[in-house]
């Protein structure tokens, strides 16, 4: 079933890129809507086990669900991880744009 979730700590296309790259191998096409606050991720989940894995991956990247109850320490850790994930996403976006600009017509 296709479901949408509100995420914390998602700021930009770099964040979205990291989320899409981490989730798509497990769940197929992933869409992160950057036009709304909080940001919304839409993904295909087939059951409770997949939803648990989905949440686990997001937390590991620093992007918990907006309604996820985290301790203060865990919330600070998630924020820090999201900054690193964001930077990685921005780097891969820039690298992709750079590679595209050097291709022959």
N, C-alpha and C positions, 0 to 999 in steps of 0.2 A: 504494500500500500504506500502510495506517495504521501509523505508527511512533511510539514514545515515546522521549524523550531526557531525561537528567538535566541540569539547568542550574545554573550557578553564579550567585551574586549575586541570586537572586530571593528577596525577603523578604516581600512582602505583596500585597494585592489591587491596589494601584497598579502594581506590577511586572507582575502578571498581565494587567491591563488594557492596558498598553502593548504587551506581547508579542502579545496577541490582536489588537489593532488593527493592528499592523504586519504580522502574518503572514496574517491572514484574507483580505485582498484577493488574495494570491498563491496561497494553499493551501486556501482554504475554511475550514470550521469548525476552530477551534483550541481545545484545552482545556489549561489550566494547573492542575495538581493541587497545591494549597497545603497538603494534609494530610500530605505526605511530605517528608522531607529526604534527599537534595537534592530540590528541586522538580522535577516532571516535566511536560514539555510533550508533547502528543500531536497529531499532524498527519498529513495525507494527503500523501505524496510519491510522485511518479510515476517518478522515476529519479534518476541521479547528478547531473544538472544542477540539478534542483530541490533536492536535498539540499545541494548547494554553495551555492545561493542562500539557502536556509533558514539555514544556518550563518552566511553573510555578514551577513544581516539581524540575527540574534541578536548577533553580535559588534559590529555597529555600534551596537546599543542598550546594550551592556555586559553581555550575558547569554550568554557562551560556553558550549558544552557542558562539563560537568564534567570530561570527559577530554581536553579541548582543551589542547594544550601551548602555553602562551603564555610569552613572555619576562617577566621581572619588570616591565619597563616597560609592556608590553602588558597584563599582569594589573592593574597599578595604574590604567592608563587605562580598562580595562573596568570596574573598580570605580567609578571616578569617573563614567563615562557611565551606569552603572546607577543611580547616585543621582539623576542628572538625569532619566532615563527613569522612575524610580519617582515622582519629584515630579510629572512631567507626568501619569502615570497616576492619581495621587491627585487631582490637580486635575480631570481629566476625570470621575473617579468622583463627586467632590463636586458638580461642575457638573451632572451627570446627575441626582443625587439632589435637588439644589436645584430643577432644572427640573420634576422629577416632583412635588415637594411643592407647586408653585404651580399645578398643573393643576386645572381645575374638575372636580368629581365628575360 
